[in-house]
Every structure is written in C-alpha cells, then in structure tokens.
C-alpha cells in the first residue's frame, strides 16, 4: 500500500517539476492572442455572411 502512495507522490513531484519548465505566456501575449482570435473570427464570420448572401441571391434568380 505504501508503494502505491509513493508512486502517486512521485508522480505529483514530477508534474511540479515539468510545470516549472513550461514557458508561460505573459498577460500582454494572452491579450494580443485573444485580439487576433477575435479579429480572425469576425473576418471569417463576415466572409461567410457575404458568401451566404451572394448564394441566396443567385439561387433566388435561378429558381425564379
């Protein structure tokens, strides 16, 4: 039983060591990344909106 707890304990020590090696983003980097995602999402949504509107107009002309 002690061996199980020893293994679990070692696992968490290893996790702590590995987390110390992570290159964490600064708040400024996170803000810039979030802005890029928001702008990209807006542009993609606008593109889809335009394509949809054009296709609807085209299909209305074809159907009539």
C-alpha positions as protocol buffer text, in pm:
chain_id: "A"
residue {
  index: 1
  type: UNK
  ca { x: 0 y: 0 z: 0 }
}
residue {
  index: 2
  type: UNK
  ca { x: 286 y: 237 z: 81 }
}
residue {
  index: 3
  type: UNK
  ca { x: 430 y: 166 z: -263 }
}
residue {
  index: 4
  type: UNK
  ca { x: 113 y: 297 z: -429 }
}
residue {
  index: 5
  type: UNK
  ca { x: 124 y: 622 z: -231 }
}
residue {
  index: 6
  type: UNK
  ca { x: 494 y: 655 z: -304 }
}
residue {
  index: 7
  type: UNK
  ca { x: 423 y: 625 z: -678 }
}
residue {
  index: 8
  type: UNK
  ca { x: 144 y: 882 z: -660 }
}
residue {
  index: 9
  type: UNK
  ca { x: 366 y: 1115 z: -462 }
}
residue {
  index: 10
  type: UNK
  ca { x: 647 y: 1079 z: -717 }
}
residue {
  index: 11
  type: UNK
  ca { x: 402 y: 1149 z: -998 }
}
residue {
  index: 12
  type: UNK
  ca { x: 298 y: 1481 z: -844 }
}
residue {
  index: 13
  type: UNK
  ca { x: 661 y: 1578 z: -780 }
}
residue {
  index: 14
  type: UNK
  ca { x: 735 y: 1508 z: -1147 }
}
residue {
  index: 15
  type: UNK
  ca { x: 432 y: 1712 z: -1255 }
}
residue {
  index: 16
  type: UNK
  ca { x: 552 y: 2006 z: -1043 }
}
residue {
  index: 17
  type: UNK
  ca { x: 899 y: 1979 z: -1198 }
}
residue {
  index: 18
  type: UNK
  ca { x: 762 y: 1970 z: -1553 }
}
residue {
  index: 19
  type: UNK
  ca { x: 528 y: 2265 z: -1490 }
}
residue {
  index: 20
  type: UNK
  ca { x: 833 y: 2463 z: -1382 }
}
residue {
  index: 21
  type: UNK
  ca { x: 980 y: 2409 z: -1731 }
}
residue {
  index: 22
  type: UNK
  ca { x: 675 y: 2550 z: -1911 }
}
residue {
  index: 23
  type: UNK
  ca { x: 719 y: 2885 z: -2086 }
}
residue {
  index: 24
  type: UNK
  ca { x: 410 y: 3064 z: -1955 }
}
residue {
  index: 25
  type: UNK
  ca { x: 259 y: 3345 z: -2162 }
}
residue {
  index: 26
  type: UNK
  ca { x: 255 y: 3697 z: -2024 }
}
residue {
  index: 27
  type: UNK
  ca { x: -77 y: 3878 z: -1983 }
}
residue {
  index: 28
  type: UNK
  ca { x: 21 y: 4102 z: -2277 }
}
residue {
  index: 29
  type: UNK
  ca { x: 80 y: 3799 z: -2501 }
}
residue {
  index: 30
  type: UNK
  ca { x: -253 y: 3650 z: -2398 }
}
residue {
  index: 31
  type: UNK
  ca { x: -429 y: 3979 z: -2474 }
}
residue {
  index: 32
  type: UNK
  ca { x: -268 y: 4001 z: -2819 }
}
residue {
  index: 33
  type: UNK
  ca { x: -356 y: 3639 z: -2894 }
}
residue {
  index: 34
  type: UNK
  ca { x: -715 y: 3694 z: -2785 }
}
residue {
  index: 35
  type: UNK
  ca { x: -737 y: 4000 z: -3010 }
}
residue {
  index: 36
  type: UNK
  ca { x: -603 y: 3803 z: -3307 }
}
residue {
  index: 37
  type: UNK
  ca { x: -862 y: 3530 z: -3244 }
}
residue {
  index: 38
  type: UNK
  ca { x: -1148 y: 3780 z: -3215 }
}
residue {
  index: 39
  type: UNK
  ca { x: -1048 y: 3969 z: -3531 }
}
residue {
  index: 40
  type: UNK
  ca { x: -1000 y: 3643 z: -3721 }
}
residue {
  index: 41
  type: UNK
  ca { x: -1336 y: 3514 z: -3606 }
}
residue {
  index: 42
  type: UNK
  ca { x: -1506 y: 3839 z: -3707 }
}
residue {
  index: 43
  type: UNK
  ca { x: -1344 y: 3835 z: -4052 }
}
residue {
  index: 44
  type: UNK
  ca { x: -1437 y: 3471 z: -4106 }
}
residue {
  index: 45
  type: UNK
  ca { x: -1797 y: 3537 z: -3999 }
}
residue {
  index: 46
  type: UNK
  ca { x: -1815 y: 3837 z: -4234 }
}
residue {
  index: 47
  type: UNK
  ca { x: -1681 y: 3625 z: -4520 }
}
residue {
  index: 48
  type: UNK
  ca { x: -1938 y: 3351 z: -4454 }
}
residue {
  index: 49
  type: UNK
  ca { x: -2213 y: 3616 z: -4436 }
}
residue {
  index: 50
  type: UNK
  ca { x: -2114 y: 3761 z: -4774 }
}
residue {
  index: 51
  type: UNK
  ca { x: -2086 y: 3420 z: -4940 }
}
residue {
  index: 52
  type: UNK
  ca { x: -2424 y: 3319 z: -4799 }
}
residue {
  index: 53
  type: UNK
  ca { x: -2589 y: 3641 z: -4918 }
}
residue {
  index: 54
  type: UNK
  ca { x: -2444 y: 3600 z: -5268 }
}
residue {
  index: 55
  type: UNK
  ca { x: -2557 y: 3238 z: -5288 }
}
residue {
  index: 56
  type: UNK
  ca { x: -2907 y: 3326 z: -5169 }
}
residue {
  index: 57
  type: UNK
  ca { x: -2936 y: 3598 z: -5436 }
}
residue {
  index: 58
  type: UNK
  ca { x: -2801 y: 3361 z: -5701 }
}
residue {
  index: 59
  type: UNK
  ca { x: -3040 y: 3081 z: -5604 }
}
residue {
  index: 60
  type: UNK
  ca { x: -3335 y: 3320 z: -5598 }
}
residue {
  index: 61
  type: UNK
  ca { x: -3252 y: 3423 z: -5957 }
}
residue {
  index: 62
  type: UNK
  ca { x: -3208 y: 3060 z: -6069 }
}
residue {
  index: 63
  type: UNK
  ca { x: -3528 y: 2938 z: -5901 }
}
residue {
  index: 64
  type: UNK
  ca { x: -3748 y: 3220 z: -6038 }
}
